[in-house]
Amino acid sequence: MLKEFKEFAMRGNILDLAAGIILGAAFGRIVNSFVNDILMPPVGFLLGKTDFSSLFINLSGKPVASLAEAKEAGLATINYGLFINQVIDFVIVAFAIFLLIRRINAMRRRAEPTPAAPTRKSCPYCRLDIPIQATRCPHCTSELALAA
């Protein structure tokens, strides 16, 4: 059983999947840092010096000065600023994946050979296979229209 598990775990697809998950997690951290540390501060500044990560609605009714203070006190809050950051993270990751898949599909299309133009056609009268440029069927001698 151990040998079978080792064969399963060492398959190429499993290793590729593991590498993809590890790289995806690292990419997610990079995007998260980009959104929180580079993108959102200027956006918040342009929208009236707002730090999105500190935007919340206090549901408890007790006055608190910050989200950190509300969390420390264990108060119920709706953290819509953090949600906005997560939505922006998702949009950036989804767009990056879209660009990657788009590039891969373009490379696949270039790699696929284009099908050759047909060189034969079927006679409409006797249904036998004849050259596409034939104007008369060599089998039934019917006159044919020249293929375009």
C-alpha positions as CSV (number, residue, x, y, z in Angstrom):
1,M,0.0,0.0,0.0
2,L,2.9,2.4,0.8
3,K,4.4,1.7,-2.7
4,E,1.0,2.5,-4.4
5,F,0.8,5.8,-2.4
6,K,4.3,6.7,-3.4
7,E,3.5,6.1,-7.1
8,F,0.4,8.2,-6.7
9,A,2.2,11.0,-5.0
10,M,5.0,11.1,-7.5
11,R,2.9,11.3,-10.6
12,G,3.6,14.2,-12.8
13,N,0.1,15.7,-12.5
14,I,0.3,15.7,-8.7
15,L,3.7,17.4,-8.6
16,D,2.5,20.0,-11.1
17,L,-0.6,20.6,-9.0
18,A,1.5,21.0,-5.9
19,A,3.8,23.5,-7.6
20,G,0.8,25.4,-8.9
21,I,-0.8,25.7,-5.5
22,I,2.5,26.9,-3.9
23,L,3.1,29.4,-6.6
24,G,-0.6,30.5,-6.4
25,A,-0.3,31.1,-2.7
26,A,2.9,33.1,-3.1
27,F,1.2,35.1,-6.0
28,G,-1.8,35.8,-3.7
29,R,0.5,37.2,-1.0
30,I,2.2,39.5,-3.6
31,V,-1.2,40.7,-4.9
32,N,-2.4,41.2,-1.3
33,S,0.7,43.3,-0.5
34,F,0.3,45.2,-3.8
35,V,-3.4,46.1,-3.0
36,N,-2.9,46.9,0.6
37,D,0.5,48.7,0.5
38,I,0.7,50.3,-3.0
39,L,-2.8,50.5,-4.6
40,M,-5.1,51.4,-1.7
41,P,-3.2,54.2,0.0
42,P,-3.3,56.5,-3.1
43,V,-7.0,55.5,-3.8
44,G,-7.8,56.3,-0.2
45,F,-5.9,59.6,-0.4
46,L,-7.9,60.6,-3.5
47,L,-11.2,59.7,-1.9
48,G,-10.6,61.9,1.1
49,K,-7.7,60.4,3.0
50,T,-9.6,57.2,3.8
51,D,-7.8,54.0,4.9
52,F,-10.1,51.3,3.6
53,S,-8.8,48.7,6.0
54,S,-10.1,50.7,8.9
55,L,-13.7,51.2,7.6
56,F,-16.3,49.3,9.7
57,I,-19.7,49.5,11.1
58,N,-20.0,49.0,14.8
59,L,-23.1,46.8,15.6
60,S,-22.7,46.8,19.4
61,G,-23.5,50.5,20.0
62,K,-20.5,50.9,22.2
63,P,-18.2,53.7,21.0
64,V,-14.8,52.6,19.7
65,A,-12.2,54.6,17.9
66,S,-10.8,52.0,15.6
67,L,-11.4,48.5,14.1
68,A,-8.5,47.2,16.2
69,E,-10.1,48.5,19.4
70,A,-13.4,46.9,18.4
71,K,-11.8,43.5,17.7
72,E,-9.9,43.7,21.0
73,A,-13.1,44.3,22.9
74,G,-14.8,41.5,21.0
75,L,-17.5,43.7,19.5
76,A,-19.6,42.8,16.5
77,T,-18.6,44.8,13.5
78,I,-19.2,44.8,9.7
79,N,-15.7,45.3,8.2
80,Y,-16.7,46.6,4.8
81,G,-13.3,48.2,4.2
82,L,-11.5,44.9,4.5
83,F,-14.1,43.4,2.2
84,I,-13.4,46.2,-0.4
85,N,-9.7,45.3,-0.2
86,Q,-10.5,41.6,-0.7
87,V,-12.7,42.3,-3.7
88,I,-9.9,44.4,-5.3
89,D,-7.4,41.5,-4.6
90,F,-9.8,39.1,-6.3
91,V,-10.2,41.3,-9.4
92,I,-6.5,41.7,-9.8
93,V,-5.8,37.9,-9.4
94,A,-8.7,37.1,-11.8
95,F,-7.4,39.6,-14.3
96,A,-3.9,38.2,-14.1
97,I,-5.2,34.6,-14.6
98,F,-7.3,35.8,-17.5
99,L,-4.2,37.3,-19.2
100,L,-2.3,34.1,-18.5
101,I,-5.0,31.8,-20.0
102,R,-5.4,34.2,-22.9
103,R,-1.7,34.0,-23.7
104,I,-1.7,30.2,-23.4
105,N,-4.7,29.9,-25.7
106,A,-3.0,32.2,-28.2
107,M,0.1,30.0,-28.2
108,R,-2.1,26.9,-28.6
109,R,-3.9,28.4,-31.6
110,R,-0.5,29.2,-33.2
111,A,0.8,25.7,-32.5
112,E,-2.2,23.9,-34.1
113,P,-1.8,23.3,-37.8
114,T,-4.4,24.8,-40.0
115,P,-6.4,22.2,-41.9
116,A,-5.5,21.7,-45.5
117,A,-8.0,22.9,-48.1
118,P,-10.1,20.1,-49.5
119,T,-8.8,18.6,-52.8
120,R,-11.7,16.2,-53.4
121,K,-15.5,16.6,-53.7
122,S,-18.4,14.3,-54.1
123,C,-20.3,14.1,-57.5
124,P,-23.9,15.2,-56.8
125,Y,-25.2,12.6,-59.2
126,C,-23.2,9.4,-58.6
127,R,-21.8,10.4,-55.1
128,L,-18.3,9.2,-56.0
129,D,-15.2,11.0,-54.9
130,I,-13.7,13.2,-57.7
131,P,-11.1,16.0,-57.9
132,I,-12.4,19.4,-56.6
133,Q,-11.6,21.2,-59.9
134,A,-13.4,18.6,-62.1
135,T,-16.0,20.0,-64.5
136,R,-17.2,16.6,-65.6
137,C,-17.5,13.4,-63.5
138,P,-15.2,10.7,-64.8
139,H,-17.5,8.0,-63.5
140,C,-21.0,9.1,-64.6
141,T,-19.9,11.8,-67.1
142,S,-22.3,14.4,-65.6
143,E,-21.4,18.0,-66.1
144,L,-20.5,19.8,-62.9
145,A,-20.1,23.4,-61.8
146,L,-16.6,24.4,-61.1
147,A,-15.9,24.7,-57.4
148,A,-15.3,28.1,-56.1
